[in-house]
Amino acid sequence: MSELSVAAERRALFASRVAVSAIFFVGGCGLTLWATYIPILKARAGLDDAQIGLVLMCVSLGCLCGMPAAGFLRPRLGPLRAGALAGLAFAAASFGPALGVTLPLLALAAAVFGLCFGFLDVCMNSHVSALERELGRPIMSSAHAFFSLGTVAGALAGGTLIGFGFAPPLGMGLASAGLVLLALAAMPWLWLPEHHVREAADTSVFRLPNRTMAGIGVLTVLAFVIELALIDWGALYLVQAMGAAPALAASGVAAFSVAMTTGRLLGDRATRALGAVTTIQISAAIAFAGVALIVFAPTTLATLPGFAIAGLGIANLVPILFSLSGRMPGIPPNAGIAMTVTIAYGGGLFGPPLIGFVAHALDLRAAFMMLTVGALVIVVAVRAVIPRAVRH
């Protein structure tokens, strides 16, 4: 290969990394925009905590349908067209919940939203795993940092739109239009070398996990439960448990997202310095401290540092576990990531609905206490789950 072609490939890899980061941004922004509007959508449709839990379960079920769809379409469309379609579809679907004026309509919109998000997540994590192998260094945490940056933008945009009195159709419609434009701009720059395209076409993602992969999946479930519960229920927690106004409640989600972004920007460096297992253990311990502070804080303002600490701790758990799942001996990287994503979403996305059911039976404070238990399990179990050969 000539120096010119090597230089051209390096430029294409860099452009592809930027493009996939932009698609991650679209995913994070759409997710927290929806989260900040949940209190308004809940009140407009006249729902209680159990009913909003059912709506969130529809998101989970949609995700579980979106992942097999990604497994079916990605080899047939190719990883590049599938990734582009995933970003565009999710950006458009983020407007759907704004039309949910009744429980059935909101549940349907939430299911479509989840379907597109599940499709997006499999496609983008597989794309980043291929880039990691091509570049020869970890980039999963920094790629996920753009998802977190998107969650910051979505939370701040949602809080601003709500503060200015934008009703869901207008506010969420404007945000969705912006995300569609960003996804369209990123589409032409998604690229992978030909051997990764062939690998995606030849690899079956439907495999039964072995014991190690199942263990990684369970740890990822616990991490997802904490992360998604704080995103989906953070604003409602501040409104219902702490008496905050909806616009101020978005600050908790924003604090969580800012801290998560910061943690993920530092995550690749921390993993190289400390090793994957130690980084996971320290991160889970920090997440435990942050959630505990949220639960026991006496005022709304006192909970905000808790959201930030929890975001810093939870930041790198899912990216590192995803990266590890693509490096297991004897398992093709695409198949390993698909296994972990499927297990994680299959269990993790039912965490937020479970929070709703517990909140309905007890209260949100008791529901959030469950999250501290999950963080402690990660601290204790991760060293036994991850094989020594791949810990660094």
HELIX and SHEET records of a PDB file:
HELIX    1   1 GLU A    3  ALA A   45  1                                  43    
HELIX    2   2 ASP A   49  LEU A   77  1                                  29    
HELIX    3   3 PRO A   79  ALA A   93  1                                  15    
HELIX    4   4 GLY A   96  LEU A   99  5                                   4    
HELIX    5   5 LEU A  103  LEU A  135  1                                  33    
HELIX    6   6 MET A  140  GLY A  163  1                                  24    
HELIX    7   7 PRO A  168  ALA A  186  1                                  19    
HELIX    8   8 MET A  187  TRP A  189  5                                   3    
HELIX    9   9 GLU A  194  ASP A  202  1                                   9    
HELIX   10  10 ARG A  211  GLN A  240  1                                  30    
HELIX   11  11 PRO A  246  LEU A  274  1                                  29    
HELIX   12  12 ALA A  276  PHE A  296  1                                  21    
HELIX   13  13 THR A  300  ILE A  314  1                                  15    
HELIX   14  14 LEU A  317  SER A  325  1                                   9    
HELIX   15  15 PRO A  333  GLY A  348  1                                  16    
HELIX   16  16 GLY A  351  ALA A  361  1                                  11    
HELIX   17  17 LEU A  364  VAL A  385  1                                  22    
HELIX   18  18 ARG A  388  VAL A  390  5                                   3    
END                                                                             
